Amino acid sequence: MEVRTLVAKYPRLYHMAEDGSWPNILKYGLLSTSALLTLYGYKGTERKLLESAWRPQKVTISCEGLEDAVIRDQKPMPPGQLQQCLLDGMTPSEWYYLINGRVYFWVKWNPSVEWFLGGREYRNTVNLIITVDTRELLARYASQVTLSGINSGSTYYDQERRTSPWPRGRTTFKTAGEYNLPYVTELAVENGIPEVEKVTVSVAQWVSNGTDSRKIKDIWPT
């Protein structure tokens, strides 16, 4: 997919983050789980458990001299369902490790953001939605950007239409030049975005009751 086509079809990108995390994101960047663990000095077994195993709950990480940070859960991606759809002999542990090395954006507000805000794990909970300018992001981070035709962080699926989650594996993430589907579901940035404010349009608190979503407050710019 040509970059100009990507920008024309999806001029804005959306990332959901933990409420209250924007000051830390401004200071250190919008970082992947792996990049956060490096910043906070996590090593060995403790790091492996966070990076290569399923996180059914949020995890707070700490480091002297830094504000605590929250690594979000992976509730929509339990290992049992993940095992059903992995390709080429890939293990759930390998997939979690791959996933944790990127920051993810939806390319459409509706249905993607609306669906996620209203999902049973997150409904009635305040979340931050970071809206990013696609052109600016690609201008600065094109070499780190990959595209996907699925929601790589979820194994949920329409059981009336499918018998298992969408297949996924090492080739799920493709560069724009390699990508040949007519649509994009997800854009990911390897490692993260250090100066995220330079590509960000807005940051706001949102909540959904499962049917309707509403904006609570604009956080940035102020």
N, C-alpha and C positions, 0 to 999 in steps of 0.2 A: 504494500500500500504506500503510495507516495505521501510524503509529509504534508504537502498542500491539501491533499484529499482528506487526510486525518484531521487537519486543523479546520477545514471547511465543514466537515460532518460533525465534529465534536469540539467546538471552540472552548468549552469549559469542562473541567475535570473536577471530581468530588472525592474527598477523603474524609472518613469518619474517624474522629479521635476522641480520647477520653476527655470528659468535661474537666476544665481546670488545667489542661496541659499546655495551653498556648504560650504562656511565659517561658516554659522550658523549651518548647519547640522554637520560639524566636531566638533563644540563647544558643541552642546547640544544633538546631536544624530538625527537619522532619526525617527521622532516622528509622531504618529497619530494625527489627528485633536484634539481629546480629550486631549491627553497628552500635545500638544502645548497650548491649552487653559488653562490647569492647570498651566503650566510653566509661562504663561503670566498673571496669576491671574484673569482670566475671571470667573465671577460668575453670578448667578441669570438669569434674563430675557435675558440679552445680550449674555450670554453663550448659553442658550437654543435656541435662534434664530440661532446661528451658528452651533449648534450640532444636532438639531432635526428638522431643516427645510431645504428646498431645497436652495442651493446656485447657482443661475444662473450665478453669476460672481465671480471672485476672490475677496477675502477679505484680507486686510492688517490689522494685529493686532499689537498692540504696548504695551510696558510696560517700565516704567522708569528703566534704567540700562541695557536694552536688545535692541539689534538691531531689527528693525521691521521685521516681518515675514509675508509671504503670504500664506494664506490657499487657495488651488486651488478650482476651481469651480466644480459644478456637472451638467454641461450642458447636458450630455448624460442620465440624470436620472430625468426628470421632474415628478412631483407627479401624473399627469394624467396617464402617461404610467406606472408608477410604481404601481399604484393602480390596474392595469389590471393583474398583475402577482404575487402579494403577496399571500402567503399561510397562512392558519390557523388563519385568522382574523387579521393578522398583519397590522398595519397602516403604511403609508409612513413615518410619524414622527418616529415611532419605528425603521423602517429600516434605516433611515438616522442616527439615534443614534447608531445603531449597526455598520454601515459602518464606522462611524467616530472614532471608537475605534481601528482601525487596520491600518497597513501600507501594501501596496499591491505591488506584483511583478508579472510580466508576466513570464512564464516559457519558452517562445520561442520568438526569435526576429521576425521571420516571420511565421505567419502573424501578430501576436499581436502588437508588437511595431511599425512595419511599418504601420499597419492600424491606430493606435492611432495617430502617428505623422502626418499622412496624413488626418486625420478626419477634417471635415469642420471647427470645432471649433478651431483647433490647427495648421492647415497648414500655412506655411510661417511664423511661429513663432518659435523662438529659444527656445528649451527646453533642460534640462539636462537629460541625461540617466545615471543612476547609475547601473553599472554591479556588481553583487554580486556572490561570490562563494557559491554554494548550500551546499556543504559539511561543510564548515566553519560556515555558518549560522545555520545549524541544530545542529552542535556540541555545539553551544553556546546558542541557543534559541529554541530548539526543543519543549519545554513545551509550548511555545507561538504560535507555528506554526499551521495553519489550511490550508486545501486545498479546492478548489472549482472547479466544472466542468463548471462554467460559468464566464463571466466577470461581477462580482457583481456590478460594478459601472456604468453599462450602460444598458439601456432598448431598445437600438436600435436592430433591428432584420431584417432578410431577409424576406420581405413581400411576396416574391414569394414562400417561403417554409413554412412560419409560419403565423398564424393569430394574434399572440400576442407575447410579449416579453417572454423570458425564465422564468419559475416560480422560485421563490426564497422565502426564509423564514428563520426561526431561525435555521433550520438544514442544511442550505446551506453550512456552514463552518464546516468541519469535521477534526478531527485529522488524522494523517497519518494512525494510527491503525484502525480507523473507516472507512476510505475512501476505496471504493471498485470499483470505475470506472477504466477502463484501461488507462485513460488519465487524465491529470490535465490541467486546463486552467489558474488557478491563485493560487498563494501561498500568504497567509497573515500572518502577525506577529502582535499579540495583543500588544497594547500600543506603541511599537516601538523598535528601536535598539539603545541603548545609545552610544555604541562604534562602530559605523557603519564602520569606517575605517578598523577595524580588520577583516571584512568579505568582504570588497569591493575590486574588481579587478581594476576597472577604472571608471572615471567620465568624460563625454565628452558632448560638445554642439552638438546638432543635429537639423536639420530642414528638412521639407518635403514640396514639392509643391502639394502634393496630388497624385503624380505619382511616383516620385523618392525621396528618402531621402539621405542626405549626412551629413557627420561629418564635423563640422566647426573647432572645436578645442578640443584638449585634455586638461582637467582641472586638473585631478589628476590621478596618482601621477605625480608630476612635477620634 
